[in-house]
């Protein structure tokens, strides 16, 4: 099953959301309008909440999780993803905040309490260490990730384009009747 409850929490989906049948969305997860969650992705909102904004996509084999609330950290570390964000294949997101129009490259790991403001690109395979606060408009790469330069105008345009492309692909999937079989 794609959607499952945890205790009293059940995922809440906006309009025109696409969940691939192989993904798992569990517990306190809210997904905004026109967003998509792709093949074999897991979003587990069990010990804290996950919020994904409008027009964002979480691509194949990615994992999103959270850190629980404690007396020393009463809010814990929820996972918050903004609007028009592209999360590439095989990304691990754990208890972090990602602003609007960001691009997280394939195989990247974003750890607890990281804050990525709007319009940031994380290069493929990067690791953003716990608690790091990044700067808007920059490209970060490496393990650990470091700012290497400001994004070009073309790259800034691509951030929104990428999210729009995935919105078109998910619309194609939503328009395809499930009973159609390829033979």
PAFI-939824 format. One record per residue: residue number from 1; residue in one letter; x, y, z of N, C-alpha, C in turn. Coordinates in steps of 0.05 Angstrom, whole numbers, plus 5000, padded with zeros to 4 digits. Layout:
N
+-----+---------+------+------+------+-------+-------+-------+------+------+------+
! num ! residuo ! n_px ! n_py ! n_pz ! ca_px ! ca_py ! ca_pz ! c_px ! c_py ! c_pz !
+-----+---------+------+------+------+-------+-------+-------+------+------+------+
! NUM !       A !    X !    Y !    Z !     X !     Y !     Z !    X !    Y !    Z !
...
+-----+---------+------+------+------+-------+-------+-------+------+------+------+
***
This chain:
183
+-----+---------+------+------+------+-------+-------+-------+------+------+------+
! num ! residuo ! n_px ! n_py ! n_pz ! ca_px ! ca_py ! ca_pz ! c_px ! c_py ! c_pz !
+-----+---------+------+------+------+-------+-------+-------+------+------+------+
!   1 !       X ! 5017 ! 4976 ! 5000 !  5000 !  5000 !  5000 ! 5018 ! 5025 ! 5000 !
!   2 !       X ! 5010 ! 5045 ! 4985 !  5026 !  5070 !  4982 ! 5023 ! 5088 ! 5007 !
!   3 !       X ! 4999 ! 5090 ! 5017 !  4994 !  5108 !  5039 ! 4987 ! 5092 ! 5064 !
!   4 !       X ! 4999 ! 5099 ! 5087 !  4992 !  5085 !  5112 ! 4993 ! 5104 ! 5135 !
!   5 !       X ! 4976 ! 5098 ! 5155 !  4975 !  5114 !  5179 ! 4996 ! 5106 ! 5199 !
!   6 !       X ! 5002 ! 5124 ! 5217 !  5018 !  5118 !  5240 ! 5004 ! 5131 ! 5264 !
!   7 !       X ! 4996 ! 5114 ! 5283 !  4979 !  5123 !  5306 ! 4955 ! 5138 ! 5294 !
!   8 !       X ! 4950 ! 5163 ! 5302 !  4927 !  5178 !  5293 ! 4933 ! 5195 ! 5268 !
!   9 !       X ! 4956 ! 5192 ! 5257 !  4964 !  5209 !  5234 ! 4963 ! 5194 ! 5208 !
!  10 !       X ! 4950 ! 5207 ! 5189 !  4948 !  5196 !  5162 ! 4957 ! 5217 ! 5142 !
!  11 !       X ! 4971 ! 5210 ! 5121 !  4979 !  5229 !  5101 ! 4956 ! 5245 ! 5090 !
!  12 !       X ! 4961 ! 5270 ! 5084 !  4942 !  5288 !  5072 ! 4953 ! 5298 ! 5045 !
!  13 !       X ! 4938 ! 5294 ! 5024 !  4947 !  5300 !  4997 ! 4932 ! 5324 ! 4986 !
!  14 !       X ! 4946 ! 5342 ! 4973 !  4933 !  5364 !  4959 ! 4921 ! 5355 ! 4932 !
!  15 !       X ! 4912 ! 5373 ! 4916 !  4900 !  5367 !  4890 ! 4921 ! 5359 ! 4870 !
!  16 !       X ! 4915 ! 5340 ! 4853 !  4931 !  5332 !  4831 ! 4959 ! 5322 ! 4839 !
!  17 !       X ! 4960 ! 5310 ! 4863 !  4985 !  5297 !  4872 ! 4988 ! 5270 ! 4859 !
!  18 !       X ! 5012 ! 5263 ! 4851 !  5017 !  5237 !  4840 ! 5036 ! 5221 ! 4859 !
!  19 !       X ! 5027 ! 5198 ! 4867 !  5043 !  5179 !  4883 ! 5047 ! 5154 ! 4867 !
!  20 !       X ! 5071 ! 5148 ! 4860 !  5076 !  5123 !  4845 ! 5068 ! 5100 ! 4863 !
!  21 !       X ! 5056 ! 5079 ! 4852 !  5047 !  5056 !  4869 ! 5068 ! 5043 ! 4886 !
!  22 !       X ! 5094 ! 5046 ! 4879 !  5115 !  5033 !  4894 ! 5125 ! 5050 ! 4917 !
!  23 !       X ! 5117 ! 5076 ! 4919 !  5127 !  5093 !  4940 ! 5112 ! 5087 ! 4966 !
!  24 !       X ! 5123 ! 5096 ! 4988 !  5110 !  5093 !  5015 ! 5109 ! 5120 ! 5028 !
!  25 !       X ! 5085 ! 5129 ! 5035 !  5080 !  5154 !  5049 ! 5066 ! 5147 ! 5075 !
!  26 !       X ! 5079 ! 5152 ! 5097 !  5071 !  5141 !  5123 ! 5068 ! 5163 ! 5144 !
!  27 !       X ! 5045 ! 5163 ! 5157 !  5041 !  5180 !  5181 ! 5034 ! 5209 ! 5175 !
!  28 !       X ! 5047 ! 5227 ! 5190 !  5041 !  5256 !  5189 ! 5056 ! 5269 ! 5166 !
!  29 !       X ! 5046 ! 5266 ! 5142 !  5058 !  5276 !  5118 ! 5037 ! 5292 ! 5103 !
!  30 !       X ! 5043 ! 5317 ! 5096 !  5026 !  5334 !  5080 ! 5040 ! 5340 ! 5054 !
!  31 !       X ! 5026 ! 5335 ! 5032 !  5038 !  5339 !  5005 ! 5021 ! 5359 ! 4991 !
!  32 !       X ! 5033 ! 5381 ! 4981 !  5018 !  5403 !  4969 ! 5009 ! 5396 ! 4940 !
!  33 !       X ! 4991 ! 5413 ! 4930 !  4981 !  5410 !  4903 ! 5003 ! 5407 ! 4882 !
!  34 !       X ! 4997 ! 5390 ! 4863 !  5014 !  5386 !  4839 ! 5042 ! 5375 ! 4845 !
!  35 !       X ! 5046 ! 5363 ! 4869 !  5071 !  5351 !  4875 ! 5071 ! 5322 ! 4868 !
!  36 !       X ! 5095 ! 5309 ! 4867 !  5097 !  5281 !  4860 ! 5118 ! 5267 ! 4876 !
!  37 !       X ! 5112 ! 5241 ! 4881 !  5131 !  5223 !  4896 ! 5134 ! 5199 ! 4879 !
!  38 !       X ! 5159 ! 5193 ! 4872 !  5165 !  5173 !  4851 ! 5173 ! 5146 ! 4862 !
!  39 !       X ! 5181 ! 5129 ! 4844 !  5186 !  5100 !  4848 ! 5203 ! 5094 ! 4872 !
!  40 !       X ! 5193 ! 5077 ! 4890 !  5207 !  5066 !  4912 ! 5218 ! 5087 ! 4932 !
!  41 !       X ! 5205 ! 5110 ! 4933 !  5212 !  5131 !  4952 ! 5197 ! 5126 ! 4978 !
!  42 !       X ! 5209 ! 5133 ! 5000 !  5196 !  5130 !  5027 ! 5196 ! 5157 ! 5040 !
!  43 !       X ! 5172 ! 5166 ! 5049 !  5169 !  5190 !  5066 ! 5156 ! 5180 ! 5092 !
!  44 !       X ! 5172 ! 5180 ! 5113 !  5162 !  5168 !  5138 ! 5159 ! 5190 ! 5160 !
!  45 !       X ! 5134 ! 5199 ! 5163 !  5128 !  5219 !  5183 ! 5116 ! 5206 ! 5208 !
!  46 !       X ! 5133 ! 5190 ! 5222 !  5123 !  5176 !  5245 ! 5128 ! 5191 ! 5271 !
!  47 !       X ! 5153 ! 5199 ! 5276 !  5159 !  5212 !  5302 ! 5160 ! 5242 ! 5300 !
!  48 !       X ! 5154 ! 5253 ! 5277 !  5152 !  5282 !  5272 ! 5138 ! 5285 ! 5245 !
!  49 !       X ! 5134 ! 5309 ! 5236 !  5118 !  5313 !  5212 ! 5136 ! 5320 ! 5188 !
!  50 !       X ! 5124 ! 5315 ! 5164 !  5136 !  5322 !  5139 ! 5117 ! 5339 ! 5124 !
!  51 !       X ! 5126 ! 5361 ! 5112 !  5110 !  5378 !  5095 ! 5125 ! 5383 ! 5069 !
!  52 !       X ! 5110 ! 5377 ! 5047 !  5121 !  5383 !  5021 ! 5103 ! 5403 ! 5008 !
!  53 !       X ! 5114 ! 5424 ! 4997 !  5099 !  5446 !  4985 ! 5087 ! 5439 ! 4958 !
!  54 !       X ! 5078 ! 5459 ! 4945 !  5065 !  5458 !  4919 ! 5086 ! 5454 ! 4896 !
!  55 !       X ! 5079 ! 5436 ! 4877 !  5095 !  5433 !  4853 ! 5122 ! 5421 ! 4857 !
!  56 !       X ! 5127 ! 5407 ! 4879 !  5153 !  5395 !  4885 ! 5153 ! 5366 ! 4877 !
!  57 !       X ! 5177 ! 5355 ! 4873 !  5179 !  5326 !  4866 ! 5201 ! 5313 ! 4882 !
!  58 !       X ! 5195 ! 5289 ! 4890 !  5215 !  5272 !  4905 ! 5219 ! 5248 ! 4888 !
!  59 !       X ! 5243 ! 5246 ! 4876 !  5247 !  5226 !  4855 ! 5255 ! 5198 ! 4866 !
!  60 !       X ! 5257 ! 5179 ! 4848 !  5261 !  5151 !  4854 ! 5282 ! 5145 ! 4875 !
!  61 !       X ! 5275 ! 5126 ! 4892 !  5293 !  5115 !  4913 ! 5302 ! 5135 ! 4934 !
!  62 !       X ! 5288 ! 5158 ! 4936 !  5295 !  5177 !  4957 ! 5282 ! 5169 ! 4983 !
!  63 !       X ! 5292 ! 5181 ! 5005 !  5282 !  5175 !  5031 ! 5280 ! 5201 ! 5047 !
!  64 !       X ! 5257 ! 5206 ! 5059 !  5253 !  5229 !  5077 ! 5244 ! 5219 ! 5104 !
!  65 !       X ! 5258 ! 5228 ! 5125 !  5250 !  5221 !  5152 ! 5255 ! 5245 ! 5170 !
!  66 !       X ! 5250 ! 5241 ! 5196 !  5250 !  5263 !  5215 ! 5263 ! 5254 ! 5241 !
!  67 !       X ! 5268 ! 5273 ! 5259 !  5278 !  5266 !  5286 ! 5257 ! 5273 ! 5306 !
!  68 !       X ! 5254 ! 5256 ! 5327 !  5233 !  5260 !  5347 ! 5238 ! 5283 ! 5366 !
!  69 !       X ! 5217 ! 5291 ! 5379 !  5217 !  5313 !  5398 ! 5229 ! 5302 ! 5424 !
!  70 !       X ! 5245 ! 5319 ! 5437 !  5257 !  5312 !  5463 ! 5254 ! 5336 ! 5482 !
!  71 !       X ! 5261 ! 5331 ! 5508 !  5260 !  5354 !  5527 ! 5280 ! 5375 ! 5519 !
!  72 !       X ! 5303 ! 5367 ! 5509 !  5323 !  5387 !  5502 ! 5318 ! 5400 ! 5474 !
!  73 !       X ! 5301 ! 5387 ! 5458 !  5294 !  5397 !  5432 ! 5264 ! 5392 ! 5427 !
!  74 !       X ! 5247 ! 5409 ! 5439 !  5218 !  5404 !  5439 ! 5205 ! 5402 ! 5412 !
!  75 !       X ! 5217 ! 5414 ! 5391 !  5205 !  5412 !  5365 ! 5217 ! 5389 ! 5349 !
!  76 !       X ! 5238 ! 5377 ! 5359 !  5251 !  5356 !  5343 ! 5262 ! 5367 ! 5317 !
!  77 !       X ! 5262 ! 5351 ! 5297 !  5271 !  5360 !  5270 ! 5251 ! 5349 ! 5249 !
!  78 !       X ! 5231 ! 5365 ! 5242 !  5213 !  5357 !  5221 ! 5227 ! 5360 ! 5194 !
!  79 !       X ! 5215 ! 5349 ! 5174 !  5225 !  5353 !  5146 ! 5206 ! 5371 ! 5132 !
!  80 !       X ! 5216 ! 5394 ! 5123 !  5200 !  5414 !  5109 ! 5213 ! 5419 ! 5082 !
!  81 !       X ! 5197 ! 5415 ! 5061 !  5206 !  5420 !  5033 ! 5187 ! 5441 ! 5022 !
!  82 !       X ! 5198 ! 5462 ! 5010 !  5183 !  5485 !  5000 ! 5169 ! 5479 ! 4974 !
!  83 !       X ! 5161 ! 5500 ! 4960 !  5148 !  5499 !  4934 ! 5168 ! 5496 ! 4911 !
!  84 !       X ! 5160 ! 5481 ! 4891 !  5176 !  5479 !  4866 ! 5204 ! 5470 ! 4871 !
!  85 !       X ! 5207 ! 5450 ! 4888 !  5233 !  5438 !  4894 ! 5236 ! 5412 ! 4879 !
!  86 !       X ! 5260 ! 5407 ! 4869 !  5267 !  5381 !  4856 ! 5286 ! 5366 ! 4874 !
!  87 !       X ! 5278 ! 5343 ! 4883 !  5294 !  5325 !  4899 ! 5302 ! 5302 ! 4880 !
!  88 !       X ! 5328 ! 5301 ! 4873 !  5338 !  5281 !  4854 ! 5336 ! 5252 ! 4864 !
!  89 !       X ! 5344 ! 5234 ! 4846 !  5343 !  5205 !  4853 ! 5362 ! 5198 ! 4876 !
!  90 !       X ! 5353 ! 5180 ! 4893 !  5369 !  5169 !  4915 ! 5379 ! 5190 ! 4935 !
!  91 !       X ! 5363 ! 5210 ! 4941 !  5371 !  5230 !  4960 ! 5360 ! 5222 ! 4988 !
!  92 !       X ! 5376 ! 5228 ! 5008 !  5367 !  5224 !  5036 ! 5364 ! 5251 ! 5048 !
!  93 !       X ! 5339 ! 5256 ! 5058 !  5333 !  5281 !  5072 ! 5324 ! 5273 ! 5101 !
!  94 !       X ! 5338 ! 5284 ! 5121 !  5331 !  5277 !  5148 ! 5328 ! 5302 ! 5165 !
!  95 !       X ! 5303 ! 5308 ! 5173 !  5298 !  5329 !  5192 ! 5310 ! 5356 ! 5184 !
!  96 !       X ! 5307 ! 5364 ! 5159 !  5318 !  5389 !  5149 ! 5297 ! 5407 ! 5137 !
!  97 !       X ! 5305 ! 5431 ! 5130 !  5286 !  5450 !  5117 ! 5298 ! 5458 ! 5090 !
!  98 !       X ! 5282 ! 5456 ! 5069 !  5290 !  5463 !  5042 ! 5271 ! 5484 ! 5032 !
!  99 !       X ! 5282 ! 5507 ! 5024 !  5265 !  5530 !  5015 ! 5255 ! 5525 ! 4987 !
! 100 !       X ! 5240 ! 5545 ! 4977 !  5227 !  5544 !  4951 ! 5248 ! 5544 ! 4928 !
! 101 !       X ! 5241 ! 5531 ! 4906 !  5257 !  5530 !  4882 ! 5286 ! 5522 ! 4886 !
! 102 !       X ! 5289 ! 5500 ! 4901 !  5316 !  5488 !  4904 ! 5318 ! 5463 ! 4887 !
! 103 !       X ! 5343 ! 5455 ! 4883 !  5349 !  5430 !  4868 ! 5369 ! 5415 ! 4884 !
! 104 !       X ! 5362 ! 5391 ! 4893 !  5379 !  5374 !  4909 ! 5388 ! 5351 ! 4890 !
! 105 !       X ! 5414 ! 5350 ! 4884 !  5425 !  5332 !  4864 ! 5424 ! 5303 ! 4873 !
! 106 !       X ! 5425 ! 5285 ! 4854 !  5423 !  5256 !  4859 ! 5444 ! 5247 ! 4879 !
! 107 !       X ! 5435 ! 5229 ! 4897 !  5452 !  5217 !  4916 ! 5462 ! 5235 ! 4939 !
! 108 !       X ! 5450 ! 5258 ! 4941 !  5458 !  5276 !  4963 ! 5446 ! 5268 ! 4989 !
! 109 !       X ! 5459 ! 5276 ! 5011 !  5449 !  5272 !  5038 ! 5447 ! 5298 ! 5052 !
! 110 !       X ! 5423 ! 5305 ! 5062 !  5419 !  5330 !  5077 ! 5410 ! 5322 ! 5105 !
! 111 !       X ! 5426 ! 5329 ! 5125 !  5423 !  5320 !  5152 ! 5405 ! 5337 ! 5169 !
! 112 !       X ! 5401 ! 5329 ! 5194 !  5384 !  5343 !  5213 ! 5392 ! 5372 ! 5217 !
! 113 !       X ! 5371 ! 5388 ! 5219 !  5373 !  5417 !  5225 ! 5387 ! 5434 ! 5205 !
! 114 !       X ! 5392 ! 5423 ! 5181 !  5402 !  5439 !  5159 ! 5380 ! 5457 ! 5150 !
! 115 !       X ! 5388 ! 5482 ! 5143 !  5369 !  5501 !  5131 ! 5380 ! 5509 ! 5104 !
! 116 !       X ! 5365 ! 5502 ! 5084 !  5372 !  5510 !  5056 ! 5351 ! 5531 ! 5048 !
! 117 !       X ! 5359 ! 5556 ! 5045 !  5340 !  5576 !  5037 ! 5332 ! 5573 ! 5008 !
! 118 !       X ! 5315 ! 5591 ! 4998 !  5305 !  5589 !  4970 ! 5328 ! 5591 ! 4950 !
! 119 !       X ! 5323 ! 5578 ! 4927 !  5340 !  5581 !  4903 ! 5369 ! 5573 ! 4909 !
! 120 !       X ! 5373 ! 5548 ! 4918 !  5399 !  5536 !  4922 ! 5401 ! 5511 ! 4906 !
! 121 !       X ! 5424 ! 5505 ! 4895 !  5429 !  5480 !  4881 ! 5450 ! 5464 ! 4897 !
! 122 !       X ! 5444 ! 5439 ! 4903 !  5463 !  5421 !  4916 ! 5472 ! 5401 ! 4895 !
! 123 !       X ! 5498 ! 5400 ! 4890 !  5509 !  5382 !  4869 ! 5506 ! 5353 ! 4877 !
! 124 !       X ! 5505 ! 5336 ! 4856 !  5501 !  5307 !  4860 ! 5522 ! 5296 ! 4880 !
! 125 !       X ! 5513 ! 5278 ! 4897 !  5531 !  5265 !  4916 ! 5541 ! 5281 ! 4939 !
! 126 !       X ! 5530 ! 5305 ! 4943 !  5539 !  5322 !  4965 ! 5528 ! 5314 ! 4992 !
! 127 !       X ! 5541 ! 5321 ! 5013 !  5533 !  5316 !  5041 ! 5532 ! 5343 ! 5055 !
! 128 !       X ! 5508 ! 5351 ! 5064 !  5506 !  5376 !  5080 ! 5504 ! 5367 ! 5109 !
! 129 !       X ! 5524 ! 5375 ! 5124 !  5527 !  5367 !  5152 ! 5506 ! 5378 ! 5170 !
! 130 !       X ! 5500 ! 5364 ! 5193 !  5479 !  5373 !  5211 ! 5482 ! 5402 ! 5220 !
! 131 !       X ! 5460 ! 5417 ! 5220 !  5459 !  5444 !  5230 ! 5469 ! 5465 ! 5212 !
! 132 !       X ! 5479 ! 5458 ! 5188 !  5490 !  5478 !  5170 ! 5468 ! 5496 ! 5159 !
! 133 !       X ! 5473 ! 5522 ! 5157 !  5454 !  5541 !  5145 ! 5467 ! 5551 ! 5120 !
! 134 !       X ! 5454 ! 5546 ! 5097 !  5466 !  5554 !  5071 ! 5456 ! 5581 ! 5063 !
! 135 !       X ! 5468 ! 5592 ! 5041 !  5462 !  5619 !  5031 ! 5447 ! 5616 ! 5005 !
! 136 !       X ! 5426 ! 5632 ! 5002 !  5410 !  5632 !  4977 ! 5426 ! 5639 ! 4953 !
! 137 !       X ! 5418 ! 5627 ! 4930 !  5430 !  5634 !  4904 ! 5457 ! 5621 ! 4899 !
! 138 !       X ! 5465 ! 5601 ! 4914 !  5491 !  5589 !  4912 ! 5490 ! 5560 ! 4903 !
! 139 !       X ! 5512 ! 5550 ! 4892 !  5517 !  5522 !  4885 ! 5535 ! 5511 ! 4907 !
! 140 !       X ! 5526 ! 5489 ! 4919 !  5542 !  5475 !  4939 ! 5548 ! 5447 ! 4929 !
! 141 !       X ! 5574 ! 5439 ! 4933 !  5582 !  5412 !  4925 ! 5602 ! 5400 ! 4945 !
! 142 !       X ! 5604 ! 5374 ! 4945 !  5624 !  5361 !  4961 ! 5614 ! 5347 ! 4986 !
! 143 !       X ! 5633 ! 5333 ! 5000 !  5628 !  5319 !  5024 ! 5649 ! 5326 ! 5044 !
! 144 !       X ! 5645 ! 5346 ! 5061 !  5620 !  5361 !  5065 ! 5616 ! 5382 ! 5044 !
! 145 !       X ! 5591 ! 5389 ! 5039 !  5585 !  5409 !  5019 ! 5595 ! 5437 ! 5026 !
! 146 !       X ! 5606 ! 5450 ! 5006 !  5616 !  5477 !  5009 ! 5606 ! 5494 ! 4986 !
! 147 !       X ! 5602 ! 5519 ! 4991 !  5593 !  5538 !  4970 ! 5616 ! 5541 ! 4950 !
! 148 !       X ! 5611 ! 5537 ! 4924 !  5632 !  5540 !  4905 ! 5629 ! 5564 ! 4887 !
! 149 !       X ! 5604 ! 5574 ! 4884 !  5599 !  5598 !  4868 ! 5570 ! 5605 ! 4869 !
! 150 !       X ! 5564 ! 5629 ! 4859 !  5536 !  5638 !  4856 ! 5525 ! 5624 ! 4832 !
! 151 !       X ! 5499 ! 5618 ! 4833 !  5485 !  5606 !  4810 ! 5483 ! 5626 ! 4787 !
! 152 !       X ! 5486 ! 5616 ! 4763 !  5482 !  5633 !  4740 ! 5453 ! 5639 ! 4735 !
! 153 !       X ! 5447 ! 5659 ! 4718 !  5419 !  5665 !  4712 ! 5406 ! 5641 ! 4699 !
! 154 !       X ! 5420 ! 5626 ! 4682 !  5409 !  5602 !  4669 ! 5402 ! 5581 ! 4690 !
! 155 !       X ! 5420 ! 5577 ! 4710 !  5415 !  5557 !  4731 ! 5391 ! 5566 ! 4748 !
! 156 !       X ! 5389 ! 5591 ! 4754 !  5366 !  5600 !  4770 ! 5340 ! 5595 ! 4755 !
! 157 !       X ! 5339 ! 5599 ! 4729 !  5316 !  5593 !  4712 ! 5310 ! 5563 ! 4712 !
! 158 !       X ! 5331 ! 5547 ! 4711 !  5328 !  5518 !  4711 ! 5315 ! 5507 ! 4736 !
! 159 !       X ! 5319 ! 5520 ! 4759 !  5307 !  5511 !  4784 ! 5277 ! 5508 ! 4781 !
! 160 !       X ! 5264 ! 5529 ! 4771 !  5235 !  5528 !  4767 ! 5227 ! 5510 ! 4744 !
! 161 !       X ! 5244 ! 5510 ! 4723 !  5239 !  5493 !  4699 ! 5237 ! 5464 ! 4707 !
! 162 !       X ! 5257 ! 5455 ! 4724 !  5258 !  5427 !  4732 ! 5233 ! 5419 ! 4746 !
! 163 !       X ! 5223 ! 5435 ! 4765 !  5198 !  5429 !  4779 ! 5175 ! 5428 ! 4759 !
! 164 !       X ! 5174 ! 5447 ! 4740 !  5153 !  5447 !  4721 ! 5153 ! 5423 ! 4703 !
! 165 !       X ! 5177 ! 5414 ! 4695 !  5179 !  5390 !  4679 ! 5167 ! 5366 ! 4694 !
! 166 !       X ! 5174 ! 5363 ! 4719 !  5162 !  5340 !  4734 ! 5132 ! 5343 ! 4738 !
! 167 !       X ! 5122 ! 5367 ! 4739 !  5093 !  5371 !  4741 ! 5080 ! 5361 ! 4715 !
! 168 !       X ! 5092 ! 5366 ! 4692 !  5081 !  5356 !  4667 ! 5083 ! 5326 ! 4666 !
! 169 !       X ! 5104 ! 5314 ! 4675 !  5107 !  5284 !  4674 ! 5086 ! 5272 ! 4693 !
! 170 !       X ! 5082 ! 5283 ! 4716 !  5062 !  5271 !  4735 ! 5034 ! 5275 ! 4724 !
! 171 !       X ! 5029 ! 5297 ! 4709 !  5003 !  5300 !  4697 ! 4998 ! 5278 ! 4676 !
! 172 !       X ! 5019 ! 5271 ! 4661 !  5017 !  5250 !  4641 ! 5010 ! 5223 ! 4655 !
! 173 !       X ! 5023 ! 5218 ! 4678 !  5017 !  5194 !  4693 ! 4988 ! 5194 ! 4704 !
! 174 !       X ! 4979 ! 5217 ! 4714 !  4952 !  5219 !  4724 ! 4931 ! 5215 ! 4702 !
! 175 !       X ! 4938 ! 5223 ! 4678 !  4919 !  5221 !  4655 ! 4918 ! 5193 ! 4643 !
! 176 !       X ! 4937 ! 5175 ! 4651 !  4938 !  5148 !  4640 ! 4922 ! 5130 ! 4657 !
! 177 !       X ! 4901 ! 5118 ! 4646 !  4885 !  5099 !  4661 ! 4901 ! 5076 ! 4672 !
! 178 !       X ! 4898 ! 5069 ! 4697 !  4913 !  5047 !  4709 ! 4908 ! 5020 ! 4695 !
! 179 !       X ! 4885 ! 5017 ! 4683 !  4880 !  4991 !  4671 ! 4895 ! 4986 ! 4645 !
! 180 !       X ! 4907 ! 5007 ! 4633 !  4923 !  5002 !  4609 ! 4947 ! 4985 ! 4615 !
! 181 !       X ! 4952 ! 4965 ! 4600 !  4974 !  4947 !  4604 ! 4992 ! 4947 ! 4579 !
! 182 !       X ! 5018 ! 4947 ! 4583 !  5036 !  4945 !  4561 ! 5040 ! 4915 ! 4556 !
! 183 !       X ! 5037 ! 4907 ! 4530 !  5041 !  4878 !  4524 ! 5064 ! 4874 ! 4505 !
+-----+---------+------+------+------+-------+-------+-------+------+------+------+
***
